Amino acid sequence: MAVLHRVVIVGGGFGGLNAAQALRRAPVDLTLIDKRNFHLFQPLLYQVATGGLSPGNIAAPLRSILERQKNCHVVMGDVQGFDTARRAVLLADGEFPYDTLVIAAGAQSSYFGHDEWEHIAPGLKSIEDAIEIRRKVLTAFEAAERSNSELERREWMTFMVVGGGATGVELAGTLAEISRHTLRHEFRRINPAEAQIVLVDAAPQILGAYDPGLAAKGANSLVTMGVSVRTHTKVLAMSERSITLETEGRSETLATRTILWAAGVKGASLGKQIATAFGAELDRAGRVIIQPDLTINHHPNVFVIGDLAHFQQENGKLVPGVAPAAIQQGKYVAKLIATRLKGQKLSPFQYKDLGSLATIGRRSAIAEIGSWKVTGLIAWLMWLFIHLIQLVRFENRLIVLVQWGWNYITFSRSARLITGKTLPLIEGQPRDDSRTG
């Protein structure tokens, strides 16, 4: 009996999962390795972070997704490195040999040389990040309710979002909706609508990847919702109780207890192991520079795709780190592997830009698809539909659809649970719980 071609895929995100699924009929022995046991729909992480959805609504077990794919073996493990001589992926507790290797390990938040800010300002790349942000946001309102100091209340009710890309805009807009609508009648000593939500970005405009006119409309929508949008603004320093900003040469320090980070991403830490093992070159963001067929130079059997890949198109632009790009790359790699097994060739990868969408708030979004630019309700409905159909399982689509409908009608966010570590809400002041409303 002939030995099947061994394909190992590292990472069960959009790129890795789509590569695995596209190889379902190929004559290969496929192993998918991920340090988590689930596929995460990252574009909706911000809704978990703000209590609109539960983690299980946007994640699905990899074994469940691939249970009918008999040529695929799912392994939960943390990849530590690679043995190029023996063609093996090294885990802390074992190894997996390969003939073809596909690495789709994703990205992580970048603090631009200030990694000490990470424990103060969580990013949004994982379920744990989302739950931590949810804890920080909801705890801030609880602490403000308990505080007897007006100064301290203002600190707790000031929310800073750093980064004006799609994630930062979505977080800021949702925080505004929570404070103005969801929590409106739930507290007795504070008025949540008085919360200050500030979005800062070093660029001249937020939503810099979009048409300037669309970006301006997005900014105006945020301002209408009560968000303070500050461009040309850099973060100089931060602490547990403040953030120092610089705007056009002028610096100022704002008191805040909640800082959320959406300012940048870099390649997963596995990129360093790839560079060491395969002699790959990394860009400034830690992404692996790859060839036109998505392989590492001098290693035609090793592919890097998704957010960890630095792929320059013919027009000089980089393929963006978005889900559609990772999906296209995953499918291309699978097709190339199958083509090679037949002794044939395939033309280099070409990214097809399907457009960009960003939601700002209730019935407010922007969409740019080729020369077609849409704002408002139509763009918002497009965003809802596209994100809904991209969820992997029908069960998730149905649950999210029902939850979105209920949230829209009632302004409710039923997943507003404070979990994880608990800290004292008030610091060194007499307890005053006499007011019960």
Backbone hydrogen bonds, N-H to C=O, Kabsch-Sander energy under -0.5 kcal/mol:
donor,donor_aa,acceptor,acceptor_aa,energy
5,H,27,P,-0.9
7,V,5,H,-0.6
7,V,29,D,-2.3
8,V,100,T,-2.4
9,I,31,T,-3.2
10,V,102,V,-3.1
11,G,9,I,-0.7
11,G,33,I,-3.5
13,G,104,A,-0.5
17,L,13,G,-2.5
18,N,14,F,-1.7
19,A,15,G,-2.0
20,A,16,G,-2.3
21,Q,17,L,-2.6
22,A,18,N,-2.0
23,L,19,A,-0.8
23,L,20,A,-0.9
24,R,21,Q,-1.4
26,A,23,L,-1.2
28,V,26,A,-2.3
29,D,5,H,-3.0
30,L,28,V,-0.8
30,L,71,N,-2.6
31,T,7,V,-2.6
32,L,73,H,-2.4
33,I,9,I,-3.2
33,I,31,T,-0.6
34,D,75,V,-2.1
39,H,60,A,-3.1
41,F,58,I,-2.8
42,Q,40,L,-1.4
44,L,41,F,-1.6
45,L,42,Q,-2.3
47,Q,44,L,-1.0
48,V,44,L,-0.9
48,V,45,L,-0.7
49,A,45,L,-2.3
50,T,46,Y,-1.0
51,G,48,V,-1.3
52,G,47,Q,-2.2
53,L,47,Q,-1.5
57,N,54,S,-1.8
58,I,54,S,-0.6
58,I,55,P,-1.3
60,A,39,H,-2.0
62,L,37,N,-2.1
63,R,37,N,-0.5
65,I,61,P,-2.0
66,L,62,L,-2.3
67,E,64,S,-0.7
69,Q,66,L,-1.6
70,K,68,R,-1.2
72,C,69,Q,-1.9
73,H,30,L,-2.6
74,V,72,C,-0.5
75,V,32,L,-3.0
77,G,34,D,-1.6
77,G,75,V,-0.8
79,V,77,G,-0.7
80,Q,90,L,-3.2
81,G,90,L,-1.4
83,D,88,A,-2.9
84,T,82,F,-0.7
87,R,83,D,-0.7
88,A,83,D,-2.0
89,V,96,F,-2.8
90,L,81,G,-2.6
90,L,88,A,-0.5
91,L,89,V,-0.5
91,L,94,G,-3.3
92,A,78,D,-1.0
94,G,91,L,-1.0
96,F,89,V,-2.2
98,Y,87,R,-2.5
99,D,6,R,-3.0
100,T,6,R,-2.3
101,L,301,N,-2.9
102,V,8,V,-2.8
103,I,303,F,-2.8
104,A,10,V,-3.3
104,A,102,V,-0.6
108,Q,266,K,-2.9
110,S,264,G,-2.2
114,H,111,Y,-1.5
117,W,114,H,-2.3
118,E,115,D,-1.5
120,I,117,W,-1.2
121,A,117,W,-3.1
130,A,126,S,-2.2
131,I,127,I,-2.5
132,E,128,E,-2.2
133,I,129,D,-2.6
134,R,130,A,-2.5
135,R,131,I,-2.3
136,K,132,E,-2.5
137,V,133,I,-2.7
138,L,134,R,-2.4
139,T,135,R,-2.3
140,A,136,K,-1.6
141,F,137,V,-1.2
142,E,138,L,-1.8
143,A,139,T,-2.9
144,A,140,A,-2.2
145,E,141,F,-2.1
146,R,142,E,-1.4
147,S,143,A,-1.6
150,E,148,N,-0.5
153,R,149,S,-2.3
154,R,150,E,-2.1
155,E,151,L,-1.7
156,W,152,E,-2.4
157,M,153,R,-2.2
158,T,155,E,-1.2
159,F,157,M,-0.6
159,F,196,Q,-3.5
160,M,158,T,-0.5
160,M,258,T,-2.7
161,V,198,V,-3.1
162,V,160,M,-0.5
162,V,260,L,-3.0
163,G,161,V,-0.6
163,G,200,V,-3.2
165,G,262,A,-0.6
169,V,165,G,-2.5
170,E,166,A,-2.5
171,L,167,T,-2.4
172,A,168,G,-2.7
173,G,169,V,-2.7
174,T,170,E,-2.1
175,L,171,L,-2.4
176,A,172,A,-1.9
177,E,173,G,-1.8
178,I,174,T,-2.6
179,S,175,L,-2.4
180,R,176,A,-2.4
181,H,177,E,-2.3
182,T,177,E,-1.4
183,L,178,I,-2.6
184,R,181,H,-1.2
186,E,183,L,-1.5
187,F,183,L,-0.5
194,E,191,N,-2.7
195,A,192,P,-2.1
196,Q,157,M,-2.9
197,I,195,A,-0.6
197,I,226,G,-0.6
198,V,159,F,-3.0
198,V,196,Q,-0.6
199,L,228,S,-3.1
200,V,161,V,-2.5
200,V,198,V,-0.5
201,D,230,R,-2.1
207,L,164,G,-3.6
210,Y,207,L,-2.1
215,A,211,D,-2.8
216,A,212,P,-2.3
217,K,213,G,-1.8
218,G,214,L,-2.3
219,A,215,A,-2.4
220,N,216,A,-2.4
221,S,217,K,-2.1
222,L,218,G,-1.9
223,V,219,A,-2.3
224,T,220,N,-2.4
225,M,221,S,-1.5
226,G,223,V,-1.4
227,V,222,L,-2.5
228,S,197,I,-2.9
229,V,227,V,-0.7
230,R,199,L,-3.3
230,R,228,S,-0.6
231,T,229,V,-0.5
232,H,203,A,-2.6
233,T,201,D,-2.5
234,K,246,E,-2.6
236,L,234,K,-0.6
236,L,244,T,-3.1
237,A,244,T,-1.3
239,S,242,S,-2.9
242,S,239,S,-0.5
243,I,254,L,-2.1
244,T,237,A,-3.2
245,L,243,I,-0.5
245,L,252,E,-3.1
246,E,234,K,-2.4
247,T,250,R,-3.3
248,E,232,H,-1.0
248,E,246,E,-0.5
250,R,247,T,-1.8
252,E,245,L,-2.3
254,L,243,I,-2.9
256,T,241,R,-1.3
257,R,155,E,-1.8
257,R,158,T,-0.6
258,T,158,T,-0.9
259,I,120,I,-0.6
260,L,160,M,-3.0
261,W,122,P,-2.4
262,A,162,V,-3.4
262,A,260,L,-0.5
266,K,108,Q,-2.9
267,G,285,A,-3.0
268,A,106,G,-1.9
271,G,268,A,-2.4
272,K,269,S,-1.4
273,Q,269,S,-0.6
274,I,270,L,-2.1
275,A,271,G,-2.3
276,T,272,K,-2.2
277,A,273,Q,-2.7
278,F,274,I,-2.7
279,G,275,A,-1.2
280,A,274,I,-0.8
283,D,287,R,-2.4
286,G,283,D,-2.1
288,V,308,L,-2.9
289,I,281,E,-2.9
290,I,310,H,-2.0
291,Q,295,T,-3.1
294,L,291,Q,-2.5
296,I,299,H,-0.8
296,I,302,V,-2.1
299,H,296,I,-2.4
302,V,299,H,-2.0
303,F,101,L,-3.2
303,F,301,N,-0.5
304,V,294,L,-2.2
305,I,103,I,-2.4
308,L,305,I,-0.7
309,A,306,G,-1.9
310,H,288,V,-3.3
311,F,309,A,-0.7
312,Q,310,H,-0.5
313,Q,311,F,-0.5
313,Q,317,K,-3.2
316,G,313,Q,-1.9
319,V,311,F,-2.4
322,V,320,P,-1.9
326,A,322,V,-1.8
327,I,323,A,-2.6
328,Q,324,P,-2.4
329,Q,325,A,-2.3
330,G,326,A,-2.5
331,K,327,I,-2.3
332,Y,328,Q,-2.2
333,V,329,Q,-2.6
334,A,330,G,-1.9
335,K,331,K,-2.1
336,L,332,Y,-2.7
337,I,333,V,-2.6
338,A,334,A,-2.3
339,T,335,K,-2.3
340,R,336,L,-2.6
341,L,337,I,-2.0
342,K,338,A,-0.8
342,K,339,T,-0.7
343,G,340,R,-2.1
344,Q,339,T,-2.3
349,F,292,P,-2.2
353,D,351,Y,-0.7
354,L,352,K,-0.7
356,S,368,E,-2.5
358,A,366,I,-2.3
360,I,364,S,-2.6
361,G,364,S,-1.9
364,S,361,G,-2.2
366,I,358,A,-2.5
367,A,374,V,-2.8
368,E,356,S,-3.0
369,I,372,W,-2.9
370,G,368,E,-0.5
372,W,369,I,-2.2
373,K,371,S,-0.6
374,V,367,A,-2.7
376,G,365,A,-1.4
378,I,375,T,-0.5
379,A,375,T,-0.5
380,W,376,G,-2.1
381,L,377,L,-2.6
382,M,378,I,-2.2
383,W,379,A,-2.4
384,L,380,W,-2.4
385,F,381,L,-2.5
386,I,382,M,-2.7
387,H,383,W,-2.2
388,L,384,L,-2.0
389,I,385,F,-2.4
390,Q,386,I,-1.2
391,L,387,H,-0.6
391,L,388,L,-1.0
397,R,393,R,-1.9
398,L,394,F,-2.5
399,I,395,E,-2.3
400,V,396,N,-2.8
401,L,397,R,-2.4
402,V,398,L,-2.3
403,Q,399,I,-2.6
404,W,400,V,-3.0
405,G,401,L,-2.2
406,W,402,V,-2.4
407,N,403,Q,-2.7
408,Y,404,W,-2.4
409,I,405,G,-2.0
410,T,406,W,-2.5
411,F,407,N,-2.2
415,A,51,G,-2.0
416,R,413,R,-0.9
417,L,415,A,-2.1
419,T,417,L,-0.8
428,G,426,I,-0.6
436,T,434,S,-0.7
